[in-house]
Amino acid sequence: MKNSVFVITVFCWLMMTEYQLVFSQSTVGLLTYNDQPAENYLLFSPTGSRSTYLIDQCGYKLHEWNTSYFPGQIAYLLPDGNLLRTGRLGGNFNTGGIGGRVELLNWEGGVLWSHDFATSQYHQHHVVLSMPNGNILVLLYVLKSPDEALQAGFRPELIPAAGIWSEQIIEIRLKGTNDFDLIWEWNMWDHLIQDFDSTKDNYGVIRDHPELMDVNYRDDGAPNPSDWLHFNSLDYHPVLDQIMFSSRHHSEVYIIDHSTTSAESSAHSGGIYGRGGDLLYRFGNPAAYGFDDPDLRWFYGQHDAHWVTKNGFTDDIIVFNNGITRPGTAFSNIMAWKPPYDEVGGYKLTNGLFGYTEISREFTASPPESFFSPRLSGVQLLQNGHLLICEGNGGRFFETDLNNYIIWEYITPINNFGIIPQGVAPTGNDVFKCITYSPDYEGFSGRNLSVSANPLVPSAASDQCNMISSFDEHNQNFSGSFISHKVLNRFLEISVYGAEQFEWSLIDVSGRPVIKGKEDIGHKIIDLSGLHAGVYFLSVSCPAIHKIYTTLVLIL
C-alpha cells in the first residue's frame, strides 16, 4: 500500500510539473532551461533599480547589493569580491547612458571608495573598467565650447549653442576613500581631421588619415547634436597593452595604444606602436573615414565591443550590433571577428581600409526581426563556446549553443516599482549589460552564496530547473568524508571521498532495483541509456563510512 501511495504521489507531482511547463503563461523570470546551459552566475543592475543582483541560472538570488543610486550604467564583480559600480547623477550632460559616480562596494554593500565625476565640464558615462594592475579606466564626456569646435574645423551648422561633447579616457589609482591619482589620460580632441576649413591645422584628406576622427561626419543615429560620438564601452588587452572603445553614433569600434605616456597620447607618435594616441584600428562603418559605400558597413549603433576572453585573451573581437539605423527591417545580431594584425600587434590596412581576416562567430535570429534591442545590450562568449546575450531593452538574457539554438532564457522581473508579478507584461526592466561568472570565480571565495528560498519571481521553468539541480547534483557529508552524484547526458557519476569500496543500486518507484553494482575505486560512471525516463532512488552504502546515502535521481 505504501508503494502505491508513493507511486501516485510521484505521478501526480510529475503531471503537475508537466502541466505548469506546458500551460503556464510566464512573462518574467526563467522561461527556458534544459540540461545544456553553462553553469554560471549572472550579475546585473536593472536600470530602474538601485540594487545589483547576482542570481543562479534557475533565477534564484545568490546576493544583492543595495545602493543609493540608479546604475550609470555598469557593475563588475572584482577578483577580491568587491563590486565596482557606477551611479547615475544629474548634471549638464543629459543623455542615455549617463553616470557620474564611481564607487567600490564590499560584499556587504558598504562603500569602500567613491568619487563623483560630474561637473559642468565633464561627466562619467556608460562604463568604467578595472585593469589587471588594480587601476580603473573611466570614460568621460568633456565639454568643448562653440569657439573650440569652430577652431577644430566643425561646420558651423553642426555646432549647437550648448557646445560639443568630446570624449576622454583616464586611468586612475584609487586613494583613500574618495580621492585618486591620475595615472594616464587620452583625449579624442587631440586626434581630429576635417576637410572643411583649410585655414585650420587639422585640415586634410579624410581617406588618407583613417587614424584620425572626421569632425564633420554624422550618421542618422545621433539625435543630440552635442553628443557627437557617444562612446559606450571600454576594454583593455593586457598583452597588447591596448584599449578598445565603441562609438554608437559613428557605428565604429576603435583601438588605441595604452603604452604611451599622457604626453605621447596627445601626439601622433610614441608608444610601442609608434602612433602616439592616434587610432590603431577602426571597424564597422568606413563611411566615417571617407569610404561611403553601404556594402562596406557592418554596424548600426552597436554596444559592448570587447576582446573575447575564452581561455584567456585571444585576438578576436565581439560586439552586440543593435541595428537601430539598419536600412530596411531593423534587427540586432552578434558578430565576432579577427582583425588583420601585423607582426607586432598593430593592424594592417588594405586599400586604405581596416577590415578583418575571419568572421569567427555570428548570431542572427530566425526571423531576424524577432531579436531587436535598439539601445543598451551586451554579449559574452562563454568557456563552452556558447553565447550569453543580454537583449537590454526588455531585460532579456538568453544563452545559445554552438548551433545558435536558445537553450536558456530569462527576463528580468525588476523595474522601478519593484518585482513585476508573474503574468504581467514587463515594462521598464531594461538592463545595460549582464555578466556571467563561473561558480569557482575567485571573487566568490569565502563568500556566502546561499540560495534564497524562492527565485526573484516564481515560474514553472524555475521550479523545473531547481528540481533538476537538486536531483542531478548533490553532495552529502559524513564527518569529513562525503558522497556525491550527478547526472549528465544520461550518465550517472558517483564519487565517494574518504573511502574506496562502496555498493550502489538504482531503484524504481515500485521499490525494484533496476541496476546495481559494487566498486573498489571510489568512483563509478553508469550508462543510463537503457532506462526509461522517470524518477528513481539512488542508494549508496559504504562500509568504511557506516552510512547509506539515498536520494532521488531524475532521468529525463
Residue pairs with C-beta under 8 A, 6 or more apart in sequence:
3 509
3 510
3 511
6 509
7 509
7 510
10 509
10 535
14 534
14 535
17 460
17 463
17 464
17 467
20 460
20 463
20 464
21 460
21 461
21 464
24 459
24 460
25 423
26 422
26 423
26 459
26 460
26 461
27 411
27 420
27 422
27 423
27 424
27 425
27 426
28 411
28 412
28 413
28 420
28 422
28 424
28 426
28 429
28 457
28 459
29 59
29 410
29 411
29 413
29 422
29 455
29 456
29 457
29 458
29 459
29 461
29 462
30 57
30 58
30 59
30 409
30 410
30 455
30 459
30 461
30 462
30 465
31 409
31 410
31 411
31 459
31 461
32 398
32 406
32 407
32 408
32 409
32 461
33 57
33 58
33 407
33 408
33 409
33 461
33 464
33 465
33 468
34 407
34 408
35 468
35 472
35 488
35 489
35 556
36 401
36 407
37 57
37 386
37 399
37 407
37 408
38 382
38 383
38 384
38 386
38 388
38 399
38 436
38 438
39 57
39 438
39 439
40 57
40 382
40 388
40 436
40 437
40 438
40 439
41 54
41 55
41 56
41 57
41 62
41 436
41 437
41 438
41 439
41 441
41 444
41 449
42 54
42 55
42 56
42 57
42 388
42 397
42 410
42 434
42 435
42 436
43 52
43 53
43 54
43 75
43 76
43 77
43 434
43 435
43 436
43 437
44 52
44 53
44 55
44 75
44 390
44 397
44 412
44 431
44 433
44 434
44 435
45 51
45 52
45 53
45 71
45 73
45 74
45 75
45 85
45 431
45 432
46 53
46 71
46 395
46 412
46 414
46 415
46 429
46 430
46 431
47 70
47 71
47 73
47 376
47 430
47 431
47 432
48 70
48 414
48 415
48 416
48 417
48 428
48 429
48 430
49 70
49 71
49 414
49 415
49 416
50 66
50 67
50 68
50 69
50 70
51 64
51 65
51 66
51 67
51 414
52 64
52 65
52 67
52 71
52 75
52 83
52 85
53 61
53 63
53 64
53 414
53 456
54 61
54 62
54 63
54 64
54 77
55 61
55 62
55 455
55 456
56 62
56 451
57 408
57 410
57 465
58 455
58 462
58 465
58 466
58 469
59 410
59 455
59 456
59 457
59 459
59 461
59 462
59 465
60 451
60 452
60 454
60 455
60 456
60 462
60 466
61 451
61 452
61 455
61 456
62 449
62 450
62 451
62 452
63 107
63 447
63 448
63 449
65 75
65 83
65 85
65 105
65 109
66 109
67 85
67 87
67 103
67 105
67 109
68 87
69 87
69 88
69 89
69 101
69 103
70 87
70 88
71 85
71 86
71 87
71 88
71 99
71 432
72 86
72 87
72 88
72 89
72 97
72 98
72 99
72 100
72 101
72 124
72 125
72 126
73 86
73 88
73 97
73 99
73 125
73 126
73 127
73 376
73 432
73 433
74 85
74 86
74 126
74 127
74 128
74 432
74 433
75 83
75 84
75 85
75 86
75 435
76 83
76 84
76 85
76 129
76 130
76 435
77 83
77 435
77 437
77 441
77 443
78 84
78 130
78 443
79 441
79 442
79 443
80 443
81 106
81 107
81 443
81 444
81 445
81 446
81 447
82 104
82 105
82 106
82 107
82 112
82 443
83 104
83 105
83 106
83 107
84 102
84 103
84 104
84 128
84 130
84 136
85 102
85 103
85 104
85 105
86 99
86 100
86 101
86 102
86 103
86 124
86 127
86 128
87 99
87 100
87 101
87 102
87 103
88 98
88 99
88 100
88 101
89 98
89 99
89 100
89 101
89 116
89 118
89 123
90 100
91 98
91 100
91 118
91 119
91 120
91 123
92 120
92 123
92 143
93 123
93 125
93 141
93 143
93 165
95 125
95 224
95 227
95 230
96 375
97 125
97 126
97 230
97 232
97 432
98 123
98 125
99 117
99 123
99 124
99 125
99 126
100 116
100 117
100 118
100 123
100 124
100 125
101 114
101 115
101 116
101 117
101 118
101 124
102 114
102 115
102 117
102 124
102 128
102 136
102 138
103 111
103 113
103 114
103 115
104 111
104 112
104 113
104 114
104 174
105 111
105 112
106 112
107 447
111 177
112 177
113 174
113 176
113 177
113 178
114 177
114 178
115 178
115 179
115 180
117 123
117 124
117 138
117 140
118 124
120 143
121 142
121 143
122 140
122 141
122 142
122 143
122 168
123 140
123 141
124 138
124 139
124 140
124 141
125 139
125 140
125 141
125 231
126 139
126 231
126 232
126 233
126 432
127 139
127 232
127 233
127 234
128 136
128 137
128 138
128 139
128 234
129 136
129 137
129 234
129 235
129 236
130 136
131 137
131 171
131 236
131 238
132 236
132 238
134 173
134 174
135 171
135 172
135 173
135 183
136 171
136 172
136 173
136 174
136 180
137 169
137 170
137 171
137 234
137 236
137 243
138 169
138 170
138 171
138 172
139 167
139 168
139 169
139 231
139 234
139 245
140 167
140 168
140 169
140 170
141 165
141 166
141 167
141 168
141 227
142 165
142 166
142 167
142 168
142 187
142 189
143 163
143 164
143 165
143 166
144 152
144 163
144 164
144 165
144 166
144 189
145 163
146 159
146 160
146 161
146 163
146 164
148 163
148 164
149 159
149 163
149 164
149 215
150 156
150 159
151 200
152 189
152 192
152 194
152 200
152 202
152 215
153 192
153 193
153 194
153 196
153 197
153 200
153 202
153 203
153 215
153 216
154 164
154 194
154 196
154 215
154 216
155 196
155 216
158 216
158 218
158 225
159 225
160 225
160 226
162 226
163 226
164 226
164 228
165 226
165 227
165 228
165 229
166 187
166 188
166 189
166 228
166 229
167 187
167 188
167 229
167 231
167 245
168 185
168 186
168 187
168 188
169 185
169 186
169 234
169 243
169 245
170 182
170 184
170 185
170 186
171 182
171 183
171 184
171 185
172 180
172 181
172 182
172 183
173 180
173 181
173 183
174 180
175 181
184 258
184 260
184 261
184 262
184 265
185 262
185 265
186 243
186 256
186 260
186 262
186 265
186 266
186 277
187 265
187 266
187 277
188 213
188 229
190 265
190 266
190 267
190 277
191 211
191 212
191 213
191 268
191 277
191 278
191 279
192 202
192 212
192 213
192 214
192 215
193 202
193 203
193 204
193 206
193 209
193 212
193 213
193 214
193 215
194 200
194 202
194 203
194 204
194 206
194 214
194 215
194 216
195 203
195 204
195 205
195 206
195 214
195 216
196 203
196 216
197 203
202 212
202 215
204 212
205 290
206 214
206 289
206 290
207 289
207 290
207 291
207 352
208 352
209 289
210 279
210 282
210 289
210 290
210 349
210 352
210 353
210 354
211 268
211 275
211 278
211 279
211 280
212 278
212 279
213 229
213 279
213 288
214 288
214 289
214 290
215 228
217 250
217 287
217 288
217 289
218 249
219 249
219 250
219 251
219 285
219 287
219 288
219 325
220 325
221 248
221 249
221 251
221 300
221 301
221 324
221 325
222 228
222 230
222 249
227 249
228 249
229 247
229 249
229 250
230 247
230 248
230 249
231 245
231 246
231 247
231 248
232 246
232 247
232 248
232 303
232 304
233 244
233 245
233 246
233 303
233 304
233 305
233 306
234 243
234 244
234 245
235 243
235 244
235 245
235 305
235 306
235 307
236 242
236 243
236 244
236 258
237 243
237 244
237 307
237 313
238 313
239 313
240 345
241 257
241 258
241 259
241 272
242 255
242 256
242 257
242 258
242 280
242 345
243 255
243 256
243 258
244 253
244 254
244 255
244 305
244 306
244 307
244 317
245 253
245 254
245 256
245 305
246 252
246 253
246 254
246 302
246 303
246 304
246 305
246 319
247 253
247 254
248 301
248 302
248 303
248 322
249 301
250 285
250 288
251 284
251 285
251 288
251 297
251 299
251 300
251 301
251 302
251 325
252 282
252 283
252 284
252 285
252 288
252 299
253 281
253 282
253 283
253 284
253 299
253 302
253 305
253 317
253 319
254 279
254 281
254 282
255 279
255 280
255 281
255 282
255 347
256 265
256 277
256 278
256 279
256 280
257 265
257 271
257 272
257 273
257 275
257 276
257 277
257 280
258 271
259 271
259 272
259 273
260 270
260 271
260 276
260 277
261 270
263 270
264 270
264 271
264 276
264 277
265 271
265 276
265 277
266 276
266 277
267 276
267 277
268 275
268 276
268 277
268 278
269 275
269 276
270 276
271 277
272 344
273 280
273 344
273 345
273 346
275 346
280 346
280 347
281 339
281 347
281 354
282 288
282 289
282 354
283 298
283 317
283 337
283 339
283 354
283 355
283 356
284 297
284 298
284 299
284 302
284 319
285 297
285 298
285 299
286 292
286 293
286 296
286 297
286 353
286 354
287 293
287 296
287 297
291 352
291 353
294 327
296 353
298 321
298 335
299 319
299 321
300 321
300 322
300 323
300 324
300 325
300 326
301 322
301 323
301 324
301 325
301 374
301 375
302 319
302 320
302 321
302 322
303 319
303 320
303 322
303 375
303 376
303 377
303 378
303 392
303 433
304 318
304 319
304 320
304 377
304 378
304 379
304 433
305 317
305 318
305 319
306 317
306 318
306 319
307 313
307 314
307 315
307 316
307 317
307 318
308 314
308 316
308 317
308 318
308 336
308 381
309 381
310 381
310 382
310 383
310 385
311 383
315 338
315 339
315 341
316 336
316 337
316 338
316 360
316 361
317 336
317 337
317 338
317 339
318 334
318 335
318 336
318 337
318 361
318 379
318 381
319 334
319 335
319 336
319 379
320 332
320 334
320 373
320 377
320 378
320 379
320 389
320 390
321 332
321 333
321 334
321 335
322 332
322 373
322 374
322 375
322 377
323 330
323 331
323 332
323 333
323 372
323 374
324 330
324 374
324 375
329 368
329 369
330 369
330 372
330 374
331 364
331 365
331 368
331 369
331 370
331 371
331 372
332 371
332 372
332 373
332 377
332 391
333 362
333 363
333 364
333 365
333 368
333 371
334 361
334 362
334 363
334 364
334 379
334 387
334 389
335 359
335 361
335 362
336 359
336 360
336 361
336 362
336 381
337 356
337 357
337 358
337 359
337 360
338 356
338 357
338 358
338 360
339 347
339 354
339 355
339 356
339 357
340 347
340 348
340 350
340 354
340 355
340 356
340 357
341 347
341 348
342 348
347 354
361 381
361 387
363 387
363 389
363 400
363 404
364 371
365 371
371 391
373 391
373 392
373 393
373 394
374 393
375 392
375 393
375 430
376 390
376 392
376 393
376 430
376 431
376 432
376 433
377 389
377 390
377 391
377 392
377 393
377 432
377 433
378 389
378 390
378 392
378 432
378 433
378 434
378 435
379 387
379 388
379 389
379 390
380 387
380 388
380 435
380 436
381 387
382 388
382 399
382 436
383 438
385 402
386 399
386 400
386 401
386 402
386 407
387 399
387 400
387 404
388 397
388 398
388 399
388 434
388 436
389 397
389 398
389 399
389 400
390 396
390 397
390 431
390 433
390 434
391 397
391 398
392 430
392 431
392 432
392 433
393 430
394 411
394 426
394 429
394 430
395 411
395 412
395 414
395 426
395 429
395 430
395 431
396 409
396 410
396 411
396 412
397 409
397 410
397 411
397 412
397 431
397 434
398 406
398 408
398 409
398 410
399 406
399 407
399 408
399 409
400 406
400 407
401 407
411 426
411 429
412 426
412 429
412 431
413 419
413 420
413 422
413 426
413 429
413 456
413 457
414 420
414 429
414 456
415 426
415 427
415 428
415 429
416 428
417 428
419 456
419 457
420 426
420 427
420 429
420 457
421 457
422 457
422 458
422 459
437 443
437 444
455 462
455 466
467 554
468 554
468 556
471 487
471 551
471 552
471 553
471 554
472 486
472 487
472 488
472 553
472 554
473 484
473 485
473 486
473 487
474 484
474 485
474 486
474 551
475 482
475 483
475 484
476 482
476 483
476 484
476 549
476 551
478 498
478 545
478 547
479 545
480 498
481 496
481 497
481 498
481 499
481 542
481 544
481 545
482 497
482 498
483 494
483 495
483 496
483 497
483 502
483 540
483 542
483 545
483 549
484 494
484 495
484 497
485 492
485 493
485 494
485 495
485 538
485 540
485 551
485 553
486 492
486 493
487 493
487 528
487 553
487 554
487 555
490 527
490 528
490 529
490 555
491 525
491 526
491 527
491 528
492 506
492 525
492 526
492 528
492 538
492 553
493 523
493 524
493 525
493 526
494 502
494 504
494 519
494 523
494 524
494 525
494 526
494 538
494 540
495 522
495 523
496 502
496 522
496 523
496 540
496 542
496 545
497 522
498 544
498 545
499 522
499 542
499 543
499 544
499 545
500 519
500 520
500 521
500 522
500 544
501 518
501 519
501 520
501 522
501 542
501 543
501 544
502 518
502 519
502 522
502 540
502 541
502 542
502 543
503 516
503 517
503 518
503 519
503 540
503 541
504 516
504 517
504 518
504 519
504 524
504 538
504 539
504 540
504 541
505 513
505 515
505 516
505 517
505 538
505 539
506 513
506 514
506 515
506 516
506 526
506 531
506 536
506 537
506 538
506 539
506 553
507 513
507 514
507 536
507 537
507 538
507 539
508 514
508 534
508 536
508 537
509 534
509 535
509 536
514 531
514 536
515 526
515 531
517 524
517 526
528 555
531 555
532 555
533 555
533 556
534 554
534 555
535 552
535 553
535 554
535 555
536 552
536 553
536 554
536 555
537 550
537 551
537 552
537 553
538 549
538 550
538 551
538 552
538 553
539 548
539 549
539 550
540 548
540 549
540 550
541 547
541 548
541 549
542 549
